[in-house]
């Protein structure tokens, strides 16, 4: 187990460095920079700026400085939001994204596993087809279409929830963003649960469980779900990546001050420290979560030994 | 009944389980059958051919096609996708011919430059002129949605082709060469898999934004294609691993065919089934990603407009002119829905083992 974690970390750390290097390379290779705007700045001022931020040094010195910051997890100050450090901005916006994202994922797990198991237990029934069609719909509707439709129905017609404002969490303002975000995972989880359960329900150990006289309830909850949910567990890694892109959209539709919104703004503003900081943060979180998922997988599937 | 020949054991009406109903009638009362019932069909075929009956051969593709047609959802998907594709290709031309509205023609009469609802004229009476209403500049929404379909489908298909090209080549080379090279190439895929690629795509598109619509479109093809080839590479590699030790490859090698030729002329055509299935499922994913990027403002640029851009433009007016968002959004969702069903149906048809899942 320990050696597995060490081996995984040995791959994970270079991967994070690759992501950051790629991002930095893209920012640097692209023509223009933060200071090229509509208004031309005088040569002398530009030189002063380049001097101040070390932009006149050779690229490897700048790369080394950037990497040093990443290793110390201190990304310096944002160029656009003057006087605010990147860490402050992440610290302020992360709770918003995390609250929305994690509640959406929790909701998706509950509803998705329920729908998927029901569909698998009653395979080829009307309920099965209905929930699978619903799941396909969830995969096919872009969330930036679903969100405004929910706003149109629940905010602008029924006046149940506010359309777009952050009132903190939990609040009525968080309901629609969570619903919008969770639709996609709900659909994926329902499909994965159904496929996993169908495979498991036909396996020998379930027949054994039935043969020794366990109630159907016990067979499903104690035996089948444990094996049938394995695909859902391994989906959690990619799901977190989806969650990220999902929150970007949801945060823009509902005007939430989250990490995704800042990331898009930073990319448009070419705010290099902020971009690097957010990308590094996301990459580290994602890869660590993937590692945790792999470990959890080992605990759930007794066939896997590290 | 002919009494001097042994006949098929059992009654035709009580067929053995496992005989599919549409094949069973190929053997008749009186046919010579000595083998176990599960081999009866094959024997019946052999015997029938000895008798001179013509048995139509069924290829893998014909079988798959038959199975596909039995899948109602897949047929539904195929029909919807065909209708949307044909309408997108020819629709704008037909609308232009019949009503004179081009997707980007703004009416010259200032009174018409406003958004009015579906099937309505500016003064509120019923009319067939704009079945999807108009946008803020008084442009016909139907024409715009159909033209958006052209762009969205084009991005989906071309980016998928780019990913096919990279993925198939990479996977086939890794699988065929095997050993250390395979190991290295697949480790690279593993690492790329765990990258938050959408973040990199956003950075790439934000940094290298093109000023010309065509340049931006090309950038999109490359960006989307180059991040969606990983699964394709894995699938092709797996297929190649199971194919490369078969006799036809050995025969090709024995006759002195060069390695690249063996890979691309002998092995790759045999991986076509899974590749087609996965490509069909990649198209909606890519279209969704394009829409997502367009929503963020990194996608297709004006005057070109995809469904994603149209829906995004509509969001700003959702409260007053909902049709501006609903029509492109729903058309897109319907198309993706159908493509997904078609892809699922193709997978079931080409891979019967997966069918019952």
Contacts between the chains, C-beta under 8 A, distances in Angstrom:
chain1	res1	chain2	res2	distance
A	11	B	190	7.6
A	11	B	191	6.9
A	12	B	194	7.9
A	14	B	191	7.6
A	15	B	191	5.2
A	15	B	194	5.8
A	15	B	195	7.0
A	18	B	191	6.8
A	18	B	195	7.4
A	19	B	195	5.6
A	19	B	196	7.0
A	19	B	199	7.9
A	19	B	200	7.2
A	22	B	200	6.0
A	23	B	199	7.8
A	23	B	200	6.7
A	23	B	203	5.5
A	26	B	200	7.3
A	26	B	203	5.1
A	26	B	204	5.5
A	26	B	207	5.2
A	26	B	208	7.7
A	27	B	203	6.9
A	27	B	207	5.9
A	29	B	207	7.6
A	30	B	207	3.4
A	30	B	208	5.3
A	133	B	73	7.9
A	136	B	337	5.9
A	136	B	340	5.6
A	136	B	341	6.5
A	137	B	333	7.4
A	137	B	337	6.2
A	139	B	336	7.7
A	139	B	340	6.2
A	140	B	284	7.0
A	140	B	333	5.1
A	140	B	334	7.8
A	140	B	336	3.9
A	140	B	337	3.9
A	140	B	340	5.9
A	141	B	329	7.8
A	141	B	333	4.4
A	141	B	336	7.9
A	142	B	288	5.9
A	142	B	291	5.0
A	142	B	292	6.7
A	142	B	295	7.6
A	142	B	308	7.3
A	142	B	311	7.3
A	142	B	329	7.2
A	142	B	332	6.6
A	142	B	333	7.0
A	142	B	336	7.9
A	144	B	291	7.3
A	144	B	292	7.1
A	144	B	295	4.5
A	144	B	311	6.9
A	144	B	312	6.9
A	144	B	315	7.0
A	145	B	311	5.5
A	145	B	325	7.1
A	145	B	329	3.6
A	145	B	330	7.7
A	145	B	332	7.1
A	145	B	333	6.4
A	148	B	314	7.9
A	148	B	315	4.9
A	148	B	318	4.7
A	148	B	325	5.8
A	148	B	329	7.9
A	149	B	325	8.0
A	149	B	326	7.4
A	149	B	329	7.4
A	151	B	318	6.5
A	152	B	318	5.6
A	152	B	319	7.3
A	152	B	322	5.8
A	156	B	318	7.4
A	156	B	319	5.0
A	195	B	357	5.5
A	198	B	356	7.7
A	198	B	357	5.6
A	199	B	357	6.7
A	237	B	194	7.8
A	241	B	196	5.5
A	241	B	197	7.9
A	241	B	198	7.0
A	244	B	196	6.5
A	244	B	198	7.2
A	244	B	199	7.2
A	245	B	198	4.7
A	245	B	292	6.6
A	248	B	296	6.9
A	249	B	292	6.5
A	249	B	295	6.3
A	249	B	296	7.7
A	252	B	295	7.5
A	252	B	296	7.2
A	253	B	315	7.2
A	263	B	199	7.4
A	263	B	202	7.4
A	264	B	202	7.1
A	264	B	296	5.8
A	267	B	202	5.7
A	267	B	203	5.9
A	267	B	206	3.7
A	267	B	207	7.7
A	268	B	206	6.0
A	268	B	297	7.7
A	270	B	206	7.7
A	270	B	207	7.3
A	275	B	203	6.5
A	279	B	196	7.7
A	279	B	199	5.8
A	279	B	203	7.2
A	282	B	196	5.4
A	282	B	199	6.0
A	283	B	195	7.6
A	283	B	196	6.0
A	283	B	199	7.9
A	286	B	194	7.3
A	286	B	196	5.5
A	287	B	194	5.9
A	290	B	194	5.9
